[in-house]
Amino acid sequence: MLLNRLYALATALILAGIAMLCQPFFFFLHSCAFPVLLAGVALFMVLDHLPSSAAIETTTLEHEGDHDE
């Protein structure tokens, strides 16, 4: 659940960064766009390299079966 919210936050940051880069009205938004975009991409990459909870449970179950032999 938390992972899904963090993915949504990363996606929102990426989209906001792109929108801020493309808008021609406010220079402040344009100057803050790259750090926002970079934060979204970095968060997405970190989340993408975390193991999912299903993979952790499967690995745990596989290792528990090894001790029985």
PEGI-V980050 format. One record per residue. N is the residue number from 0. RES is the residue in one letter. PHI is phi in whole degrees, 0 to 359 (none if undefined). Layout:
n	res	phi
N	RES	PHI
N	RES	PHI
This chain:
n	res	phi
0	M	none
1	L	295
2	L	298
3	N	295
4	R	292
5	L	291
6	Y	297
7	A	295
8	L	296
9	A	298
10	T	296
11	A	295
12	L	296
13	I	297
14	L	295
15	A	294
16	G	297
17	I	293
18	A	296
19	M	293
20	L	291
21	C	274
22	Q	280
23	P	260
24	F	266
25	F	240
26	F	292
27	F	300
28	L	296
29	H	294
30	S	286
31	C	268
32	A	292
33	F	295
34	P	298
35	V	294
36	L	298
37	L	296
38	A	297
39	G	295
40	V	292
41	A	296
42	L	298
43	F	297
44	M	292
45	V	296
46	L	296
47	D	290
48	H	267
49	L	283
50	P	289
51	S	284
52	S	293
53	A	293
54	A	292
55	I	293
56	E	295
57	T	296
58	T	296
59	T	296
60	L	294
61	E	294
62	H	287
63	E	292
64	G	290
65	D	291
66	H	283
67	D	286
68	E	282
